[in-house]
Amino acid sequence: MKPHEFRAMSRDELEEQVRELQREIFNLRFRKAAQQLDNPVKVRMVRKDLARALSILHEIDMGIETKAGEGN
């Protein structure tokens, strides 16, 4: 997901998205260990999405507001 998609979400939606991404990372890592993962790059993509979501949550906590279109 793009940062502007995360910024369009409410705080509760972001927190739910973070939990969902954490579950997905767990499942991907488990499947990777069992060598049943079709696309190993998926783990990296999900980790980056999680980092983006956590960054946006931190911005909300700090009261930092960004203009629409900034930081695509």
NORGI-V706352 format. One line per field, one symbol per residue. ss: DSSP state (H for helix, E for strand, L for the rest). phi: phi as a letter, one per 30 degrees, with the letter a starting at -180 (. if undefined). A space follows every 10 residues. Layout:
BEGIN
ss: ???
phi: ???
END
This chain:
BEGIN
ss: LLHHHHHLLL HHHHHHHHHH HHHHHHHHHH HHHLLLLLLL HHHHHHHHHH HHHHHHHHHH HHLLLLLLLL LL
phi: .deddddddd dddddddddd dddddedddd ddddhccdbd dedddddddd dddddddddd ddidccddjd if
END
